Amino acid sequence: MGMSAIDRGESTIDVSAWTQASSAHLAVLVFWWQSARKSGHKLTLTGLNPTFKTLAELGGVTCIETGEFDASR
């Protein structure tokens, strides 16, 4: 879903259908974000549930919320 959207040049991906959050899900989101950046695009992820946001914050992965280039380093 995400890579296809990125390949089409889409800049927003809605993940509201993802009701569960795990580190594996978070890794996929970061991979999509990094892939978009490598293609020269900014990616916005919408529909993140509070659990995703908390998991990302605890893991120091702020790029999915802020969109900042270096946020996940």
GUTORZA-721388 format. One line per field, with one value per residue (C-alpha): chain; residue in one letter; x, y, z negated; residue number from 0. Coordinates in Angstrom, 1 decimal. Each point is the difference from the previous one (the first is absolute). Layout:
ch	c(A,...)
aa	c(a,...)
x	c(X,...)
y	c(Y,...)
z	c(Z,...)
i	c(NUM,...)
//
This chain:
ch	c(A,A,A,A,A,A,A,A,A,A,A,A,A,A,A,A,A,A,A,A,A,A,A,A,A,A,A,A,A,A,A,A,A,A,A,A,A,A,A,A,A,A,A,A,A,A,A,A,A,A,A,A,A,A,A,A,A,A,A,A,A,A,A,A,A,A,A,A,A,A,A,A,A)
aa	c(m,g,m,s,a,i,d,r,g,e,s,t,i,d,v,s,a,w,t,q,a,s,s,a,h,l,a,v,l,v,f,w,w,q,s,a,r,k,s,g,h,k,l,t,l,t,g,l,n,p,t,f,k,t,l,a,e,l,g,g,v,t,c,i,e,t,g,e,f,d,a,s,r)
x	c(0.0,2.6,2.7,-2.6,-1.3,3.6,0.8,-3.1,1.3,-2.6,1.0,-2.6,-0.7,-3.0,0.7,-3.2,-0.9,3.0,-1.7,3.0,3.4,3.2,3.7,-0.4,-2.7,2.1,2.9,-2.1,-1.1,3.6,1.0,-2.7,1.0,3.7,-0.9,-2.0,2.9,2.4,-2.3,0.0,-3.5,-1.4,-2.4,-2.8,-1.6,-3.5,-2.3,2.6,-1.7,1.2,1.8,2.1,0.9,1.0,2.1,1.7,0.7,1.4,2.2,1.3,-1.6,-1.4,0.1,-3.4,-1.5,2.2,1.1,3.4,2.8,2.3,-2.7,0.6,3.7)
y	c(0.0,2.6,-0.8,0.0,3.4,1.4,-1.4,1.9,3.2,0.2,2.1,-1.1,-3.5,-0.7,-2.8,0.3,-3.6,-1.2,-0.4,-1.8,1.5,-1.9,0.7,-1.9,2.4,2.9,-1.4,-0.1,3.6,1.1,-2.0,1.7,3.4,-0.6,-1.4,3.2,2.2,-1.9,0.6,3.7,0.1,1.0,-2.6,0.7,-2.8,0.5,-2.0,-0.9,-1.3,1.1,-3.3,0.6,3.5,-1.2,-2.9,2.4,2.5,-2.7,-1.3,3.5,-0.2,3.5,0.2,-1.6,2.9,2.9,-0.8,1.3,-1.4,-0.9,-0.8,-3.7,0.0)
z	c(0.0,-1.0,2.5,2.8,-1.1,-0.2,3.4,1.4,-1.6,-2.7,-2.9,-2.6,-1.3,-2.3,-2.4,-2.0,1.0,-2.1,-3.4,-1.6,-0.6,-0.4,0.6,3.3,1.1,-1.1,2.0,3.1,-0.4,-0.4,3.0,2.1,-1.3,0.8,3.5,0.8,-1.2,2.2,2.9,-0.8,-1.4,-3.3,-1.5,-2.4,-1.9,-1.2,-2.2,-2.5,-3.1,-3.5,-0.5,3.1,-1.1,-3.4,1.4,2.4,-2.8,-2.3,2.8,0.9,3.5,0.4,3.8,0.5,-2.0,0.8,3.6,-0.9,2.1,-2.9,-2.5,0.0,-0.5)
i	c(0,1,2,3,4,5,6,7,8,9,10,11,12,13,14,15,16,17,18,19,20,21,22,23,24,25,26,27,28,29,30,31,32,33,34,35,36,37,38,39,40,41,42,43,44,45,46,47,48,49,50,51,52,53,54,55,56,57,58,59,60,61,62,63,64,65,66,67,68,69,70,71,72)
//
